[in-house]
Amino acid sequence: QQTFEGISQSVLASLQEDFLWSMDDLFPVFLYVVLRARIRNLGSEVHLIEDLMDPYLQHGEQGIMFTTLKACYYQIQREELN
């Protein structure tokens, strides 16, 4: 959640106007941030969050954030194999 907020604040500061994210805009930026973070055992972290996440959070903003993280992990796995 802090990463999404940081990305949004950076964009708002540089654009100096309201900006509404679409997933087409957000995903590449978030993927770049995840790659640069070099999170060790990212797959284990994703599975741990998934196991401990309360079901009611899956349908809100945090659910979208987590789904985006899982999509980044999936993309990283697929690119390393090719």
LUMRO-371623 format. One record per residue (C-alpha): residue in one letter; z, x negated, y. Coordinates in steps of 0.25 Angstrom, whole numbers, padded with zeros to 4 digits, always signed. Layout:
BEGIN
AZXY ...
//
This chain:
BEGIN
Q+0000+0000+0000 Q+0003-0011+0009 T-0010-0018+0007 F-0018-0005+0010 E-0009-0004+0023 G-0012-0018+0027 I-0027-0016+0024 S-0027-0004+0033 Q-0020-0010+0044 S-0029-0022+0044 V-0041-0013+0045 L-0035-0004+0056 A-0031-0017+0064 S-0045-0022+0064 L-0053-0009+0066 Q-0043-0004+0076 E-0046+0011+0072 D-0043+0020+0061 F-0049+0017+0048 L-0049+0026+0036 W-0051+0018+0023 S-0060+0022+0012 M-0059+0016-0002 D-0073+0010+0000 D-0067+0002+0012 L-0053+0000+0006 F-0056-0005-0008 P-0063-0018-0005 V-0053-0022+0005 F-0041-0019-0004 L-0049-0026-0015 Y-0050-0038-0007 V-0035-0038-0003 V-0031-0037-0018 L-0040-0048-0022 R-0035-0057-0011 A-0020-0054-0015 R-0023-0060-0028 I-0012-0051-0035 R-0008-0057-0048 N-0008-0047-0059 L-0015-0036-0051 G-0017-0028-0064 S-0003-0029-0068 E+0001-0025-0054 V-0008-0013-0054 H-0003-0008-0067 L+0011-0010-0063 I+0009-0001-0050 E+0002+0009-0058 D+0013+0010-0068 L+0024+0011-0058 M+0016+0020-0048 D+0022+0034-0046 P+0012+0044-0050 Y+0013+0052-0037 L+0008+0039-0029 Q-0005+0039-0037 H-0011+0051-0029 G-0008+0046-0015 E-0011+0034-0006 Q-0004+0024-0015 G-0012+0029-0027 I-0025+0026-0019 M-0019+0012-0016 F-0016+0009-0030 T-0029+0014-0035 T-0036+0005-0025 L-0028-0007-0031 K-0032-0003-0045 A-0046-0002-0041 C-0045-0016-0035 Y-0039-0021-0048 Y-0050-0015-0056 Q-0061-0021-0046 I-0054-0035-0047 Q-0054-0034-0063 R-0069-0030-0063 E-0074-0041-0053 E-0067-0052-0061 L-0074-0048-0074 N-0088-0048-0067 
//
